[in-house]
Amino acid sequence: MNQKKWLAGSGLAAILSVVLFFLLTSLSFANGINNDERKGNGKGKPPEGVLQMYGDTGEYIPGEIDDPVHDPAIIRDGNNYYVFSTGILRSPEDPGGIFIRKSEGTLEGPWESIGEITSPDWVYDYSPSHLWAPQVVKSGNRFYLYYAASSFGSNNSAIGVASSKTPGDPDSWEDHGPVVTSQRGQEDYNAIDPHVFKAEGQWWIVFGSHFSGIKLQQMDGMTDTVGEVYTLANRPGVAHNPVEAPTIIKKGKFYYLFTSWDRCCAGLDSTYKIAVGRSESVTGPYLDKDGVPLEEGGGTIILESEGNQIGPGGQDILQAYGRDYLVHHYYDGDADGVIRMQIRTLEWEDNWPSAAR
C-alpha cells in the first residue's frame, strides 16, 4: 500500500515536472523572440516606429546629474551601439569633451553613460565651453570622431577629428587636430556641425550653421579636405539664416540632405525642427518635395514639436537591418525641458521620408 502511494506520487511528480519544463521552455522561447525583435539583432523583426527608450537617455539634476545628449550621433560596433553627443557645458578654461553612452544589443536600451573624451589642447584657441555636435564613421579598422569647437554665435570655429579602434573607451581616442576652420572676417561660413560620409567612392564632409548655410567639401584621407566648397542649403530672408546640423544619406538613386531649422538650445522655448531635400548628385542641387531648391530656402519638414517632445533636431541616421533609424534630441515638456534623446524609424513613400509618429 505504501509502495503504491509512493509510485502514484512519483508518477504525479514526473507529470508535473514535464508540464513545468514545457511551460518554462515556452516562456523562454517567447521571451527570446521578444528580445530578438526588440534588439533588432538579425534574429527577429527589427524595431520600428518610435522606440521606447530607457536607461541613460539624458538627465539633468542641478548639483547631482548632468547627462548631456545634445546632437546625438550613433554607430554600431558588433553587437553594441554607441551614441556620441555634445559635452557637458562648463567653461573655456575647462571645456566639456564629447560624451559617450552605450547600449548592448538593443537600440532602445538600457543605455549606459560612459563619460567624456578629454578635450585636446588646441581647441582652447576657439574658446569653447564644451565640444559640440559629433559624428563618427568607420574607415578600415579605425573609427573617426568629428566634432566642433566654437562659442555660441561666433564663426571663429573649427572641426576636429580623433580616431580609435575601441570607440567605447574614452581614453583610447587619439586627436589629430582641426580638419576645417573658419575665422571671422575671412570665411563666410561656420565650421561646425560636421557629418562625414562616403559617396561615389570618396569621403565627403558636410557642415555649417547659420552664416552662409550648409557647405560640402571632399575629404583628403580622413583628416583633411581638398577642392571646391559647395553650398547646399540656405534660408534667405529668414533672420540669422537658421539652418544647421546637416546629415546626408544615400537611398536608391537619391542623396537625402537632412537639416535642423530654427531655434535650438532654448529649452521649452526651442522651435527646432528637421527638414529634408534630395538630389541625384552628392553636390546638389537638393530640392524639397515641392521642387524648391534648398539653397533658395526649400525644405520639407518631417519632424517638429509634438506632445512632450519639444524642439527635435541635431539628428543623425543609422542605416541597419534594412531600415533607417533617426536619432535626435528633444526637450522633455513633462520634465521642465530636460534634454533627452529619441530613436525612431524613417518611413518612405514615393522616395520621400517621414518620421515615424
C-alpha positions in Angstrom: 0.0 0.0 0.0 2.7 2.4 0.9 4.6 1.4 -2.2 1.6 2.1 -4.4 1.2 5.5 -2.8 4.9 6.2 -3.4 4.6 5.1 -7.1 1.5 7.2 -7.6 3.2 10.2 -6.0 6.3 9.7 -8.2 4.2 9.5 -11.3 2.4 12.7 -10.4 5.7 14.4 -9.7 7.0 13.3 -13.1 4.0 14.6 -14.9 4.2 17.9 -13.1 7.9 18.1 -13.9 7.2 17.6 -17.6 4.4 20.2 -17.6 6.6 22.7 -15.8 9.5 22.0 -18.2 7.3 22.8 -21.2 5.9 25.9 -19.6 9.3 27.3 -18.9 10.6 26.4 -22.3 7.6 28.1 -24.0 8.1 31.2 -21.9 11.9 31.3 -22.6 11.2 30.8 -26.3 8.6 33.6 -26.3 11.0 35.9 -24.4 13.7 35.1 -26.8 11.6 36.1 -29.7 10.5 39.3 -28.0 14.2 40.1 -27.1 15.3 39.5 -30.7 12.6 41.7 -32.0 13.4 44.4 -29.5 17.1 44.2 -30.1 17.0 44.2 -33.9 19.9 41.8 -33.8 19.1 39.9 -37.0 17.3 37.0 -35.2 13.8 38.6 -35.2 12.0 41.6 -36.6 14.0 44.8 -36.1 12.3 47.6 -34.0 10.1 50.1 -35.8 8.2 53.2 -35.1 9.0 55.5 -32.1 11.3 53.3 -30.0 10.7 53.0 -26.2 14.0 54.4 -24.9 15.2 53.6 -21.4 18.4 53.9 -19.3 20.7 56.9 -19.5 18.9 58.8 -22.3 19.5 62.3 -20.9 19.0 63.9 -17.5 19.9 67.0 -15.5 19.5 67.5 -11.8 21.5 70.5 -10.6 24.4 69.5 -8.4 23.7 65.8 -8.9 23.4 64.6 -12.6 24.5 66.2 -15.9 23.9 63.6 -18.6 24.2 65.6 -21.8 22.7 64.3 -25.1 22.5 67.3 -27.4 23.3 66.4 -31.1 23.4 62.6 -30.7 25.4 60.6 -33.3 25.0 56.9 -33.4 27.2 54.0 -34.5 27.1 50.2 -34.3 30.1 48.1 -33.5 29.4 44.4 -33.4 26.5 43.9 -31.0 27.0 47.3 -29.3 25.6 50.7 -30.1 27.3 53.9 -29.1 25.9 57.4 -29.0 28.2 60.4 -29.0 26.9 63.8 -28.1 27.8 67.4 -27.2 29.8 67.6 -24.0 28.9 69.0 -20.6 28.7 72.8 -20.6 31.5 74.1 -18.3 33.9 76.9 -19.3 36.5 78.0 -21.8 39.1 77.1 -19.2 37.7 73.6 -18.8 35.6 72.7 -21.8 33.4 69.6 -21.6 34.6 66.9 -24.0 32.4 64.8 -26.3 30.2 62.4 -24.3 29.7 58.7 -24.9 26.9 56.3 -24.0 26.4 52.6 -24.9 23.7 50.0 -25.3 24.4 46.3 -25.7 22.5 44.6 -28.4 19.4 46.9 -28.5 18.6 50.3 -29.8 16.1 51.0 -27.1 18.4 50.4 -24.2 19.3 50.2 -21.4 21.6 53.0 -22.4 24.6 53.5 -20.1 26.6 56.7 -19.8 30.3 56.0 -20.2 31.7 59.5 -19.8 33.6 62.1 -21.8 36.6 62.2 -24.1 39.2 64.7 -22.8 39.2 67.9 -24.9 42.5 68.4 -26.7 44.7 71.5 -26.0 44.3 73.0 -29.5 40.6 73.7 -29.0 41.3 76.3 -26.3 42.1 78.8 -29.2 38.4 78.7 -30.1 37.1 79.4 -26.5 34.5 76.6 -26.3 32.8 75.8 -23.1 32.1 72.4 -24.4 32.7 70.5 -27.7 29.7 70.2 -30.0 27.8 68.1 -32.5 30.0 65.0 -33.0 29.7 62.4 -35.7 31.6 59.0 -36.0 32.4 56.9 -39.1 34.5 53.8 -39.6 37.3 53.5 -42.2 39.3 50.3 -42.2 39.7 49.2 -38.6 39.5 52.6 -37.1 36.7 54.9 -36.0 36.9 58.6 -36.7 35.2 61.1 -34.5 34.5 64.6 -35.9 33.4 67.4 -33.6 33.1 71.2 -33.4 34.9 73.7 -31.3 33.4 77.2 -31.1 31.5 79.6 -28.9 27.8 80.4 -29.3 27.0 82.9 -32.1 30.6 83.1 -33.5 32.1 81.6 -36.7 35.6 81.6 -35.1 35.2 77.8 -35.3 36.9 74.5 -36.1 36.0 71.0 -36.8 38.4 68.5 -35.3 39.0 64.8 -35.6 40.2 61.9 -33.4 40.4 58.2 -34.0 40.3 54.9 -32.1 39.9 51.2 -32.6 37.8 50.9 -29.4 35.1 53.6 -29.6 33.6 52.9 -26.2 36.9 53.7 -24.4 37.2 57.4 -23.8 40.9 57.2 -23.2 41.6 55.4 -26.5 40.8 58.4 -28.8 43.9 59.9 -30.4 43.3 63.5 -31.5 44.5 64.6 -35.0 43.7 68.3 -34.8 41.5 70.5 -37.0 40.1 69.4 -40.3 38.1 72.6 -41.3 38.4 76.0 -39.8 36.6 79.4 -40.2 37.6 82.8 -38.9 35.5 85.9 -38.5 36.2 88.2 -41.5 37.9 85.5 -43.6 35.3 82.8 -44.2 31.6 83.5 -44.6 30.6 80.0 -43.3 30.7 78.5 -39.9 32.9 75.4 -39.4 30.7 73.4 -37.0 28.2 70.5 -37.2 30.2 68.1 -39.2 28.8 65.0 -40.9 31.3 62.8 -42.8 30.1 60.1 -45.3 31.2 58.1 -48.3 29.7 58.7 -51.7 30.8 58.0 -55.3 34.0 56.3 -54.0 35.1 59.3 -52.0 34.7 60.6 -48.4 33.0 63.9 -48.0 32.3 66.3 -45.2 29.1 68.4 -45.0 28.9 71.1 -42.3 27.7 74.5 -41.4 25.4 76.5 -39.2 23.7 79.9 -39.8 26.0 82.4 -41.5 26.2 81.3 -45.2 24.5 78.0 -44.8 25.4 74.3 -45.4 28.6 73.5 -47.1 30.1 70.4 -48.7 33.7 69.5 -49.4 35.6 66.4 -50.5 37.9 64.8 -47.9 41.6 64.1 -48.5 42.0 61.0 -46.4 40.2 61.1 -43.1 41.9 64.2 -41.6 42.0 66.8 -44.3 39.9 68.4 -47.1 40.5 69.3 -50.7 38.8 71.0 -53.6 35.8 73.2 -54.0 33.4 74.1 -51.2 29.8 73.7 -52.4 26.8 75.4 -50.9 23.9 73.0 -50.4 21.3 74.8 -48.3 20.3 78.3 -47.2 17.3 80.2 -45.9 17.4 83.6 -47.5 15.0 86.1 -46.0 14.9 84.3 -42.6 16.6 86.2 -39.8 20.1 84.7 -38.9 19.7 82.0 -41.6 18.7 79.3 -39.1 19.8 76.1 -40.9 22.4 73.7 -39.4 23.2 70.1 -38.4 23.4 68.6 -41.9 23.2 64.8 -42.4 23.4 63.1 -45.8 22.5 59.5 -46.6 22.1 57.6 -49.9 18.9 55.6 -50.6 18.1 54.3 -54.0 19.2 56.8 -56.6 18.9 59.8 -54.3 21.1 61.5 -51.8 19.0 63.0 -48.9 20.1 66.1 -47.0 18.5 66.4 -43.6 19.0 69.7 -41.7 17.8 71.2 -38.4 15.9 74.5 -38.7 15.1 77.5 -36.4 15.9 78.0 -32.7 17.9 75.4 -30.8 19.1 75.2 -27.2 16.3 77.2 -25.6 14.6 74.5 -23.6 10.8 74.5 -23.9 11.1 77.7 -26.0 13.0 75.9 -28.7 11.4 75.8 -32.2 13.9 73.3 -33.7 12.6 71.0 -36.4 14.0 68.6 -39.0 13.7 69.3 -42.8 14.8 67.3 -45.9 15.6 67.6 -49.5 17.1 65.3 -52.1 19.4 65.2 -55.2 20.7 62.7 -57.7 24.1 64.2 -57.2 26.0 64.4 -53.9 27.0 68.0 -54.8 23.4 69.0 -55.5 21.2 70.8 -56.3 19.0 69.5 -53.5 15.2 70.1 -53.9 12.3 69.7 -51.5 9.1 67.8 -52.2 7.7 70.8 -53.9 10.7 71.2 -56.1 12.1 74.3 -54.3 15.9 74.3 -54.1 17.3 74.0 -50.5 19.8 76.7 -51.5 16.8 79.0 -52.0 15.1 78.2 -48.7 13.4 75.0 -49.6 13.0 72.1 -47.2 10.2 69.6 -46.4 9.5 69.4 -42.7 9.5 65.8 -41.4 9.6 66.3 -37.6 8.7 69.2 -35.3 7.5 69.7 -31.7 4.8 67.2 -30.8 3.4 66.1 -27.4 6.2 66.3 -24.8 9.0 66.3 -27.3 9.8 70.0 -27.9 12.3 71.2 -30.5 13.5 67.9 -32.0 16.8 68.1 -34.0 20.5 67.7 -34.1 19.9 64.4 -35.9 21.9 61.5 -37.2 20.8 58.4 -39.1 21.8 54.8 -38.7 21.1 52.6 -41.7 20.8 49.0 -40.4 18.6 45.9 -40.8 17.1 47.3 -44.0 15.8 50.3 -42.0 16.8 53.9 -41.4 16.9 54.9 -37.7 16.7 58.7 -37.0 18.2 59.7 -33.7 17.6 63.2 -32.4 17.5 65.2 -29.2 14.4 67.0 -27.8 13.4 68.9 -24.7 11.1 67.0 -22.5 7.9 69.0 -21.8 7.0 66.7 -19.0 10.3 67.3 -17.2 10.8 71.1 -17.3 12.8 70.9 -20.6 15.4 68.3 -19.7 17.3 67.3 -22.8 16.8 63.7 -23.9 17.3 61.5 -27.0 14.9 59.6 -29.1 15.3 57.0 -31.9 12.6 56.4 -34.5 12.4 54.9 -37.9 12.0 56.8 -41.1 9.1 55.8 -43.2 9.3 56.0 -47.0 6.7 56.8 -49.7 7.4 57.7 -53.3 11.1 58.1 -52.4 10.4 60.7 -49.7 10.9 60.1 -45.9 8.7 60.9 -43.0 9.5 60.4 -39.3 7.5 57.6 -37.5 5.0 59.0 -35.0 
